Amino acid sequence: MLLQIHPQNPESRKIKMVHEILQDDGIMIYPTDTVYGLGCSIGSHKAVEKIYQFKKIQPGKNLLLTLICADISQISEYVLGFNNQIFRIMKQCLPGPYTFILNAGKNTPKILLNKRKQIGIRIPDNEICRQIILEHGQPILSTSLHNTDEVLDYYTDPEEIYNLYEHQVDLMIDGGTGGKVASTILDCTNNQIQLVRKGLGEIDFLDIEN
């Protein structure tokens, strides 16, 4: 199913349709403030298994999955505590094109975790994402469409993406042309900030270790 949603003013009827598909164990491709991502409800074991099948890997491997959250208070429900420096940086960077790697808390479903029990956290500056999470009542799982950092041109065009994956997903959200640069990834699992990948987010103002 291909569903067009207005990027600045998402139609509530369509957001409810997305929520119903997620509740029904569906997986989707959807826009963020960087590139299009692949996601599902974190509360659906069946949908998470579909994501692993899509990526052709086994649960518990070193794939880092990400939770798309509505705000920092929601993040705190799914990760262990972190220090004030990391909190200040998160407040400064989010919403925005950053992924923070944190130690997962007890509310994070075990099927989402890699061997290190870490999870990525994002709050994209994207109104479609925000409205979906608010309607769904919990974060959505997110991962990349492919297994490399390279983003090819056809991954920016919603119709091209849909033509490639329409038989592998339950929903493709067309929220306009996607970006070519993924998020900047920052590892905060040791209570310090280390750069894992330089993406769209700027890092000049960050006191980080390379």
Secondary structure, 3 states (H helix, E strand, C coil): CEEECCCCCCCHHHHHHHHHHHHCCCEEEECCCCCCEEEEECCCHHHHHHHHHHHCCCCCCCCCCEEECCCHHHHCCCECCCCHHHHHHHHHHCCCCEEEEEEECCCCCHHHCCCCCEEEEECCCCHHHHHHHHHHCCCEEEECCCCCCCCCHHHCCHHHHHHHHCCCCCEEEECCCCCCCCCEEEECCCCCCEEEECCCCCCCCCCCEC
